[in-house]
Amino acid sequence: MGNMDRKDEASKDLLSEVKVLIDSNKILELRELLEEYHIIDIFDIMEYLDESMKIKLFEILPIDMAASILEESDAEFFSTILSKIDIDHRKNILELMSLDDMADILSQLQEKEREEIMELLSQEDADDVKELLFYEEESTGGIMTTGYIEINKHMTAREAIEHMRANAEEAETIYYIYVVDNEERLVGVLSLRELITSRDASIVEDLMSENIISVYVDEDREEAVRLVSKYNLIAIPVIDRDEKLKGIITVDDIIDIMEEEATEDMYKFAGTSEHEREVVEKVNPTPKEQIFSSVRARIPWLIMTLIGGLISTSILSNLDFIMNPTYASLVFFIPVVIGMGGNIGTQSSALTVMALSNKNLDFDNVIREGIVGLITGILCSIVIGLVTSIFIKDISIVLVVSISLFINMIVGAMIGAFMPVLLKKLDLDPSIVSAPLISTALDMTGITIYFIITTILLTKIA
């Protein structure tokens, strides 16, 4: 979280008001004040209270707000708060929590703590949470919730509405109602509006839409993200391989995943890792933690880059004519020729990784990036040719530099686009193609190309 000075004044005022009210023990006034605020605002100020105040504030909160705050919290906050409040209050709050959020938090706790909390749940909730904990974190099952409303296709509209009234409390969203047959298989979906506006005697099966967009429970969660964004859904049903309804994923979870995946990819792309991110995002990490985690995360990529650099150097050291004073000026152009290939390669791999997350790309993209490299390569090599010819009168050197830059940019763009697509085909995460990896690969190919072009042209000319 940011420092308080960056937060708006309202948050500051709320914090000071809360402190005054807790100190003077004005419980009712505090409760009234808190009810006017959004739970996220309350959660934000809790971070700035000391532990005893935090607990006190939490105990005063209306129970539904307390449950919502725990849904937003991390495992540490969750277990600290729960261990400090009395057992009945604890039970009541857990009762109101969304089970998928609870399962996410429980999966991060030690087994003993998890067991203790599970014992406080009703049998039905405990079974649901166990099932949610069973799924892989990265799968749709890992993010779904069991808080949905299902009705049988044989019900009348009136029966369905009665059933909804009885179960709406438990549901995370009631805008969509899922229709199942007697075997619990998902057969249709119905919007709340359609149900309310239909005649009492209409049968659900006649009202429902059979065109269902759903995901399998063992599918990657990115598939759920894709479908929710594509069809603008508020929620998407999750089914097992027998078509039985297992849960739903709501749009708020989808947004969380999008954010998480994007951040994860950015860290990978920068050539670092999840561990460094965890420390960067920790509320108050120690400087030692920050330094060690950064070193640990980055060193593998840097060593890889270093080895690549040494290979490039050994290629260079074999260029005999660089020792020839006539061609000494060729050395000056190495950084620009290689740098341009590296730059366009990093650009095209970044764009490819972004495009991959939206749809399945094929190798056409590599060709397309190659054409971009071709056009930009022509422009850049003309510029470098003109500039070089002003300073260096030797036409053969001007040619070597221009042609090498041109080829390097095409190759750079194609390699940058090819690597993520290749990884995707091998079922690996394309965002592993981090900037250091691409730039090292392109340094080596860049020097090799420069070396080959120089040899061909200079032997021809000489």
N, C-alpha and C positions, 0 to 999 in steps of 0.2 A: 504493500500500500504506500501511497505517496506521503510526504510529510504533511503535517496539518496546514502549513502555510499555503500549500497548493490547493487544498480543499477549499470549497467555498465558505463564505462567512457563516452560512446557515449551520453548517456542520460544527463550526467552532462554538456558535451560540448554543447549539443543542448540547454540546459536551459540557460547557460551563454550567448550563441550567441543570443538567442531570446531576452533576457533582454537587451543586448546592442543595438540590432536593434530597439526594441520598444522605448527605451530611446532616440535614435538619430532619431526616426521617419522615418526610412528607410523602407517604406512599401513594395515597390516592391521587394527589396532584401529579406525581411522577407517572402514574399509570395513564392518566388522561393525556398527558403530554406525549407519551410514547405512542399512544394509539393514533395520533395524527401523523406520525412519520412512517415512511416506507421501511420495511425490515432491513433493506440494504444500508440505509442511512444509520440505523441503530447498530447494525453489525460493524460498520466503519468506526463508530465512536467507541465501541467496546474495546477495541485494540488499545486505546489510550487510557483505559481505566486500570487501576491495579486490581489484583486478583479478587480481593474481598468485595470491592465495588462491583466488579464484573458479575460475581455470583449473585450479589444482592439485586442488581439490575435484572439479571436473568430470571430470578425468582418472582419478580414483580410483573414481568411481562405476561400479557394474556397468553394462554397456552398455545394457541394456533401460531402466534408470532414467534414464540420460543421454538416451536417445531420448525418453522420456516428458516429461522436463523441457523439452527443446527444443520439444515439441509445445505446451506451455503458454506458451512465452516469446513475447516480441515480436520484431520483425525485428532491432532493434538488438542485443539480447542474443544472438540466434541468430548473427548474422554476426560479432560480436566473439568469441564462444566458438569458433566453427568456424575462424576465421582463425588462432587461437592453438594449436590442437592438431594433432598430426601426421596426415599424409594417410590412413594406413591406418585409424587410429582414427576419423577423420572418416567414411570410407567405411562402416565397420561401424555407426556410429551412424545414419547416414542410411538405411542398409539397413533398420533396425528402426523408423524413424519412420512414423507413419500418413501416407499420401500426401495426404489432404485437408488435414491441418494443415500439412504441408510446403508445399503449393500456396498456402495462405493467406499464409504467411510470405513465400514467394518473390515473390508478387504485390506485396509492399511494398518489395522490394529494387530497386536499380539493375540495369539490364539486364546489365551486365558481371558483377556479383556473382552474378546469377541463373544466367548461363551457366556460370560456374565451378563452381557447386554441381551443376548439372544434369549436368556432365561426370563427376562422381563417382558418379552413379547407374548402376545396371544399365540396359541398353537398355529392358527391360520397364517398370521404374519410371519412367524418364525419359519414355517415351511416355505413361504414365498421367498423370504430373504435367502434361505439355504439354496433354493433353486437359482436365484439371481447370482449368488456367490459362485455357483458351479460353473458359470459361463466365463469364457476368456474375456479379459478386459477389453480387448480390441474387437470383440465380436458384437453383433447387434444385441445378442442375449445379455451381454455385460452392461448395456445401457438402457435396456427396456424397463418399464415399470409394469406392475401387475394391477395398477389402479385404473382400470377401464370398465366400461359398461358393456356387457354382452346381453343380447336377448335372443330368445329362440325364434326361428323363422315361422313357427306355427302360431305365435301369439297374435292377438288383435292389437291394434294401435293403443286401445285403452289399457290393456294389460301391460303393454310395453311401457307406457307412461307411469303406471303404478309401480312397476318394477324399477324404473329409473328413480322415482322419488325415494324409494327405499334404499337405493344404492349410490345415489349421487354424492353423498358425503365422502365415500371412499375413492371416488374417481378423480384423476388428475385433469381430465378434460371430458366434458360431456357433449362437446359439439358434434363429435362423431359417435355413433352407436354401432357396435359390431354385431352382426347377426350370425349365429351358429346353428348347426343342425343338432340332432339328438346325440351325435357322436362328438360334439364340441368342435367340429370342423368349421372353419371360417367360410361362410357361403355368400355373405353380402355385407354392405355397409349402408348406413342410413344417416342422414343429417338430422339434427335436432329439429330444424325448421320443418322438414318433411313430415316428421312424426307428429309434431304439434298441430300442423295444419290439415292433417288427414282426418277422415271420419272415424269415429270410435270403433266401428265394426270392421274396418279394413284389416286385412291380414298383412303382417309384416313382410312376408315373402313377396307380396305384390308391390309393396312400396319400395323395397330395397333396391340398391343398384348392385348388379353382380360384377361390375367392372372394378375389381379390388386391386389396389396397388399395395403390395406387402413385401416384407423381406423375410428371409429364413433366419432362424435363431442363431445358426452357426456362421452366417455370412459376415464379411468384414463390415465394421460400422460405417466405413466410408460409402458403402452402397446405400445405406439409409440416408446419409447426408445428401447424396446425389439425387435420390428420388424425392426427398422432401423439398429440396430446392427446385427441382425440375417441375414438380406438380403443385408447388405452393401449398403444401399440406400443413395442417396444425399438428397432426400426429400420424404415425404410420403403424399398422398392425404388424406384429412379429409372429410367424407361424413356424411349427416344426416341419420336418419332412413329410409328415402325414397330414399336412394342412391344418393341424389343430392350432387354435389360437393360444399363444403363450403369454403375450403381453403387448404393450404399445410403446413406441418411442415418441416423446412429445418434442415440440419444436425448441423448447428451451434447452433440452439436452443436446439437440442437434447443434445449436449455436455454440454451446460449450465445447463440443467436439471440434467444430470448425476452427475455433480459436486455438484449441490445444494442438491440433494437427498442423495448423499454419505456423505456430510458434516452434513446434518440434522441427518442422522442415527448415525454418529459418536458421535454427541452431546447427542443424546438420549441414546446411548449405554453407554456413560460415566456417565449416571444418571444425566444429566442436561437438559437444555431446550433451545428452540429457542431464548428466550429473552436474555439469557447469550451470545449466539452466536452473536446476533445482536450487543451487546455492545462490544464483543471481536473484531468483524470485523469492528467496526466503525473507521473512520480515526483517530480522536483524542478524545477518551472518557475521561471524568474526572475520577480521581482515585475513587471518591465517587460513581460515576455511576457504575464503574467496580465492586467495592466491593458489593454494594447493589444488583446489578443484579445477581452476583454469589451466594450470600446468598439466594436470593429469588428463584433462579432456583434449588438450590441443597437441600434446607431444606426438601421438602416433601420426597425425597428419603432417606435422612439421618434419618428422624423421623421414616420412615417405617423400616429401617435397625435397628434402636435403639429398636423399639418394638419387632422385631424379635429376637434381642440379649437378651432382657429381658425374652422372652418366653424360649429361649435356657437355660438361667440361671436357670429358675424355674424348667426345666426338670432335670438339673444337680443337683439341691439342693435336689432332691428326691432320689438320688443314695445313699442308706444307706451304702453299702459296701465301698464307697470311704472313709468313716470315719474309716473303719477297717484298722489298720496300715499295715496288710499283703498286702493289695492291693493299698496302697497309690500311688505306682508308676504308676498306671493307669492314674492318673490325668495328669502326664507329657506328655502322648501321645495324649491327646485331641486335642491340636492345629494341630498336623501333620495329624491325621485321618480326621479331619473336613476340614482342609486347602486343602488337596489333592482332596477331593470331590468337594469343591468349585472351585478349579482351573480347573479341567477337565470339570465341568459344564459350567463355563464361556467360555472355549474354544469351547465346542460343540455348545453353543448357538450362539456364534459369527459366527462360520462356517455355522450354519443353517440359520441365518439371511442373510448372504451373498448369500447362495445358493438359498434362497427363492426369492431374487430379480431377479434371472436369470430365474427361472422356477418354476412351481408349485410343491411343495414337498408334499409327503404324509407321512403317519406314518411309512413307511419302513425305512425312515431316522432315526427314533427314535431307531429302532431295530439295524440298522447299527452302530449308535453311542454307543449303549449298548454293541455291540461286541468289539468295540474299547476300551470301558471302561473295558470289561472283560480281554482283552489281556494285556492292560497297567496295570490293577489292579493286575493280576497275577505277572507281573514283579516287580511292586512296593512292593507288599506284601511280595514277597520272600526277596527283599532287606531289608525291615524293619524288617522282621522276623529274618534274620541273624544278623543284627546290634543289635536288641533288645536282642537276646540270648547271645550276648557277655557281655552286661552290666547287664542283669537281668537273673538270673539263673532259675526263676520260669517259667516253660514251659506253665502253664495255662495263664499267662499274655502275653507271646509271642504269643500264639494262639489267644487270644482276640484281640490284636492289629492288627495282620496280617489279620484275617478274617474281622474285622470291616473295615479296610482300603480297602480291596478287594471289599466288598459289597458296600461301600460308593462310590467307583470310578465308579462302574457300574451304580448305582442309579443316581449319579451326572451327568454322561454323558447323561443318558436317560432323566432326567428332563431338562437339558440344551437344549436338542434337541426338547423335547416335547413342551415346553412353546411357542416358536415362531410358531411352526406348528399349535398349538391350536389357538393362536391369529389370525393367517392367516385364519383359518377355520371360526372363529367368525367375520371375516371381519374387524379386527383391525390391526393396524400397528405393524408387528412383532418386529420392532426395539425398541418398548417400553420395551421389556425385557432387561432392562438395567443391567449392571454388579451388582449394589447394590441389585437389586431385586433377581437375581439368587443367589448371594452369601448368602443373608439372608435366602432364602428358603432352601438352601443346608446346612446352619449351623443347622437349626432346624431338618431337616431330618437326618443330620449327627450325631447329638447328640443322637437323638432317636435310630438310628441304633446301635450306640456304647453302649447305655444303654441296649437295648434288647439283643445284643450279649453277653455283659458282664453278664447280669442276667442269660441267658440260660447256658452259659458255666461254670460260677463260681458255680452256684447251682449244676450243673451236677458234677463238679469236687469236689466241697466241699462236 
